């Protein structure tokens, strides 16, 4: 199949279908990892009263983060000749910003603690790593 007849092939950019599929993979992996972390925290009795460390909020915010990452990567494929490195930089910046509430707000929430904030931060790191890994191809650069 030539690039002209293969709709998922384009000149150096990923197709919408490829990006959506990679985003779906990132979402499934991120949710599974974060659910395992929630399970471990609940099993260990860590912050049982903290609302943010429950399956519902974790699922919602993980989904929003992965969808945001996927849309961002999709936009970058349209405006940058090589979107992988700029995306990794944006992901790193967003990751650092996402950690701020984990260590400033979560410890003072009802049922919160610094350990609970660190666990939520670990979920952010896991999701960022999965998104960068699934959406980009940095290993071949």
N, C-alpha and C positions, 0 to 999 in steps of 0.2 A: 504494500500500500504506500503510495507516495504522499508527501505532505499535502498535496492539493486534494487528495481524496480522503485523507484521514482528518476528521473534524477535531480530534483532540490534539493535533499537532499544529504548531504555529511557529513563526520565526522567533525563537528564543523566549517566548512567553508561554505561560501555562494557559490552557483553556479554562473557561468557566467551570466546565464539568470536572476537570482535573483538580481545580482549587476546591470546589465543593466536596469532592470525594476525600481529598486530603483533610479538609476541615471536619468532615464527618468522622474520619479515623481519629483525628485529634480529640474530638468531643468524646467518643466512646472510651478511648484510652484515659483521658483526663478524668472522666466521671468514675471509671473503675478504680483508678488510683486514689482519687479523693474519697470515694465511698469506703475503700479499705482503710484509709487514714481515719475517717469518722468512726468506723467500726472499732479500730484499735483504741481510739480515744475513749469511746463509750465503754468498751470492755475494761479499759484501765481506770475507769472512773474519773477521767480528766474532764473537768468543767461540765458536769451533767446538766446544770441549769443554764448554761450559755446557749442562747437561741442560735447564734451564728454557727455553732458546731453541731448542727443537726443536718440530716439528709436533705430536707427541703431547701433551706437557704444555700447549702453547699452546691446542690444540683443547679439551682437557679443562677447563682453567681458564676459557677464554672461554665455553664452554657453561655451566659452573656459574654464572658471573657473569651471563650473560644470563637464565638460568632464574631465578636469584635476583631479578634486577631485574623480570622479568615477574610473578613471584609477589608481590613487594612492591607493584607497581603495581596488581595485581588486588585485593590486600587494601585498599589505599588507596581504590580506587573504591567499596568497600563501606562504608568508615568516614568518608570525607571527601566533602563536597558538591562540592568542586573539588579533585581529587587531583593535578592536574598540577604545581602549584607545590610542594606538599609532597614529591612524588616527586623533582622536580629538586633540592630541598634534600637529601634523603636520598642521592640519587645523588652529589651533590657531596661529602658527608661520607664516603661509602664510597670514593669515588675517592681522596680525600686519604689515607685510612687505607691503601688498597691500594698507595699509592706508597711507604710507609715501608719495607717489605722490599726493594723494588727498589733503594733507595739505602743500606740498612743491611746487608742480608743478602747480596744478589746479588754485590756487589763482592768479598766474601770467599769465595764458593763456588769450587770447582775450575773453572777456566776463566772465572770471572766477572771483571767489571770495572765501573767506573762507567758506561762507555759502554753495556755490555750492560744494566745496570740502567735506564739512560735509555731504551733501546729497549723494554724490557719496560714501562716507565712509559708510553711513547707508545702501546703497545697498550692499556693500561688506559684512557687518555684517549680513544682512538678508540672503544673499546667503550662507554664511558660516554656519549659524544656520540651514538653510534648508538642506544643504548637510550632515552635521553631523547627524541631526535628521533622514533623509531619509536613509542614508547609514549604520548607526550603530544602535545598540540596547542597548545603554548605560543605558536606564531607567531600564533595568532588571539586572544590574550588582550590 
